Amino acid sequence: MSKHTPTKEKLLNTLKKNSGATIDTIMEHFSISEIAVRKQLHELVQQGLVRKDAHKQKIGRPYYTYALTGKGHETFPDQYKNLPLELLQDLEELHGKKAVQEFLNKHTDRDKAHLKEAMETEDFDEKITELARKQNEKGYMLEVERTNAGNYEIRNFHCPVANIATCYPQMCTNEKKLFEEVFPYSEVEAHTFITKGEPMCRWTITKPEKDD
């Protein structure tokens, strides 16, 4: 878990085990004052780690329950982020680098098929917009900017597979090939990479010299 005050850590642990708990249920786990617990709970809500839900009653005022948000659950250790890399390393150890290359190529082929299926339009500008939308849905953080010449600069500020791509640069190479196949009449050029310590991955995709 990330660093929090002892009370906040205990609150997160309590809500991990008691989702949708009322303040009365929460107080069963604390010996400090309710005011102190409410203050820490309010701060967790403000930080987006805990969700406060109101429940109406036929008589009287509504009551509230508290539950962890997705962000709150992420404060707990999760081996999932490291698992894909470890699986690839195990695959390489068992069957060699070629097996890893074939596996990553298969993954790229699937991504390419999904992108081409989503890009029903032949309009270059619309295809760029759709590319950014689909990649952002997968956890990337793309921004696109159209130049005066009609080309596009693509800036990606977050790579959800950076830990894998750092160890297996083929993923970055495959991404370039993917863009080239999705935009067959454009030039695709990579300028910077997050995996090489840069703050972003920056690409240029040129306006097609002829229609798709």
C-alpha positions as MATLAB code, in Angstrom:
seq = 'MSKHTPTKEKLLNTLKKNSGATIDTIMEHFSISEIAVRKQLHELVQQGLVRKDAHKQKIGRPYYTYALTGKGHETFPDQYKNLPLELLQDLEELHGKKAVQEFLNKHTDRDKAHLKEAMETEDFDEKITELARKQNEKGYMLEVERTNAGNYEIRNFHCPVANIATCYPQMCTNEKKLFEEVFPYSEVEAHTFITKGEPMCRWTITKPEKDD';
ca = [
       0.000    0.000    0.000;
       1.072    3.604   -0.546;
       2.006    5.677    2.488;
      -0.887    6.995    4.592;
      -1.431    7.854    8.233;
      -2.059    4.789   10.446;
      -5.740    5.768   10.718;
      -6.126    6.076    6.941;
      -4.390    2.751    6.357;
      -6.691    1.111    8.871;
      -9.707    2.716    7.182;
      -8.596    1.392    3.780;
      -8.098   -2.082    5.241;
     -11.472   -1.941    6.984;
     -13.274   -0.956    3.778;
     -11.378   -3.583    1.810;
     -12.977   -6.173    4.083;
     -16.299   -4.381    4.638;
     -17.443   -2.797    1.390;
     -20.452   -0.514    1.777;
     -19.904   -0.045    5.516;
     -21.756    2.555    7.573;
     -19.920    4.794    9.998;
     -21.231    2.629   12.851;
     -19.711   -0.475   11.273;
     -16.440    1.357   10.671;
     -16.286    2.607   14.278;
     -16.371   -1.003   15.515;
     -12.749   -1.218   14.372;
     -11.517    2.003   16.022;
     -10.947    3.185   19.571;
     -10.342    6.842   18.655;
     -13.157    9.384   18.458;
     -15.731    9.299   15.680;
     -14.845   12.896   14.815;
     -11.224   11.888   14.169;
     -12.293    8.933   12.022;
     -14.745   11.055   10.027;
     -11.988   13.614    9.341;
      -9.656   10.949    7.933;
     -12.522    9.344    6.010;
     -13.443   12.698    4.468;
      -9.845   13.163    3.295;
      -9.871    9.721    1.669;
     -13.079   10.672   -0.147;
     -11.438   13.917   -1.304;
      -8.431   11.931   -2.573;
     -10.737    9.706   -4.624;
      -9.816    6.559   -2.692;
     -13.180    6.117   -0.980;
     -16.719    6.573   -2.311;
     -19.524    7.965   -0.116;
     -23.014    6.784   -1.092;
     -26.299    8.211    0.202;
     -29.261    5.907    0.885;
     -32.765    7.336    1.248;
     -35.129    6.061    3.898;
     -38.935    6.271    4.053;
     -38.659    8.013    7.392;
     -35.855   10.258    8.551;
     -32.688   11.491    6.961;
     -30.655    9.411    4.490;
     -27.797    7.318    5.778;
     -24.370    6.932    4.174;
     -22.122    4.015    3.356;
     -18.476    3.996    2.353;
     -16.626    1.790   -0.136;
     -13.260    1.759   -1.866;
     -13.081    3.210   -5.358;
     -11.018    1.597   -8.102;
      -8.206    3.950   -7.131;
      -8.604    2.842   -3.531;
      -8.252   -0.823   -4.468;
      -5.064    0.041   -6.367;
      -3.386    1.101   -3.103;
      -3.087   -2.585   -2.241;
      -0.261   -4.727   -3.659;
      -1.131   -6.217   -7.045;
       1.185   -8.580   -8.875;
      -0.820   -8.178  -12.097;
       1.326   -5.250  -13.245;
       4.469   -7.390  -13.094;
       2.892  -10.678  -14.127;
       2.873  -10.154  -17.950;
       6.592   -9.317  -17.946;
       7.394  -12.304  -15.761;
       5.398  -14.581  -18.067;
       7.344  -13.347  -21.104;
      10.620  -13.892  -19.273;
       9.511  -17.415  -18.368;
       8.549  -18.038  -21.996;
      11.970  -16.864  -23.157;
      13.723  -19.064  -20.611;
      11.708  -22.124  -21.644;
      11.524  -21.660  -25.421;
      13.988  -18.923  -26.405;
      13.769  -15.387  -27.778;
      12.108  -16.488  -31.014;
       9.066  -17.714  -29.098;
       8.756  -14.303  -27.414;
       9.087  -12.539  -30.776;
       6.343  -14.689  -32.286;
       4.130  -14.078  -29.257;
       4.562  -10.284  -29.462;
       3.962  -10.356  -33.218;
       0.726  -12.247  -32.630;
      -0.329   -9.591  -30.117;
       0.425   -6.835  -32.652;
      -1.582   -8.622  -35.346;
      -4.579   -8.717  -33.026;
      -4.220   -5.002  -32.208;
      -3.954   -4.206  -35.912;
      -7.112   -6.141  -36.712;
      -9.036   -4.345  -33.964;
      -7.825   -0.935  -35.129;
      -8.656   -1.555  -38.774;
     -12.101   -2.808  -37.810;
     -12.729    0.365  -35.772;
     -11.477    2.682  -38.528;
     -14.317    2.414  -40.992;
     -13.570    5.841  -42.431;
     -10.988    6.490  -45.150;
     -10.593   10.125  -44.101;
      -7.063   10.709  -42.790;
      -8.039   13.205  -40.077;
     -10.852   11.001  -38.812;
      -8.572    7.961  -38.747;
      -6.081    9.836  -36.575;
      -8.870   10.828  -34.176;
     -10.072    7.233  -34.010;
      -6.527    5.968  -33.410;
      -6.147    8.294  -30.428;
      -9.539    7.279  -29.058;
      -8.866    3.550  -29.304;
      -5.375    3.823  -27.809;
      -6.640    5.942  -24.913;
      -9.296    3.327  -24.220;
      -6.430    0.867  -23.724;
      -4.759    3.040  -21.097;
      -2.510    5.245  -23.210;
      -2.595    9.048  -22.909;
      -2.432   10.343  -26.484;
      -2.706   13.910  -27.672;
      -2.677   14.748  -31.371;
      -1.801   18.010  -33.080;
      -2.268   18.804  -36.761;
       0.559   20.763  -38.378;
       0.153   23.422  -41.061;
       1.268   20.852  -43.632;
      -1.578   18.523  -42.648;
       0.671   16.034  -40.842;
       0.004   14.890  -37.285;
       2.262   14.894  -34.274;
       1.199   12.292  -31.742;
       2.333   12.651  -28.144;
       1.794    9.811  -25.696;
       2.358   10.681  -22.040;
       1.627    7.260  -20.554;
       2.496    3.765  -21.730;
       0.612    1.018  -19.846;
       3.117   -1.600  -21.087;
       6.297    0.403  -20.492;
       7.689   -2.187  -18.083;
       7.444   -4.839  -20.823;
       8.629   -2.583  -23.664;
      11.694   -1.553  -21.661;
      12.809   -5.174  -21.512;
      11.480   -6.073  -24.960;
      12.007   -3.098  -27.345;
      10.337   -5.160  -30.051;
       7.048   -3.823  -28.690;
       8.022   -0.303  -29.783;
       9.175   -1.606  -33.162;
       5.919   -3.472  -33.583;
       3.955   -0.341  -32.698;
       5.683    1.518  -35.545;
       4.829   -1.318  -37.934;
       1.230   -1.235  -36.707;
       0.926    2.504  -37.446;
       2.521    1.979  -40.859;
      -0.016   -0.684  -41.775;
      -2.969    1.325  -40.488;
      -1.708    4.358  -42.452;
      -0.150    2.664  -45.512;
       0.290    5.880  -47.539;
       1.885    7.878  -44.746;
       5.391    8.076  -43.363;
       5.584    7.127  -39.685;
       8.515    8.443  -37.691;
       9.272    7.951  -33.995;
      11.183   10.734  -32.249;
      11.225    9.945  -28.518;
      10.375    6.980  -26.280;
       9.212    6.714  -22.668;
      11.189    3.486  -22.436;
      14.392    5.464  -23.083;
      13.751    7.885  -20.263;
      11.931   10.563  -22.259;
       8.802   12.172  -20.744;
       6.692   11.034  -23.696;
       6.614    8.956  -26.843;
       6.415   11.330  -29.814;
       5.486   10.284  -33.332;
       4.854   11.990  -36.633;
       2.392   10.558  -39.136;
       2.476   12.425  -42.441;
      -0.474   13.315  -44.605;
      -0.879   10.660  -47.332;
       0.547   11.558  -50.716;
      -2.473    9.849  -52.245;
      -5.862    8.719  -50.988;
      -6.160    5.472  -49.060;
];
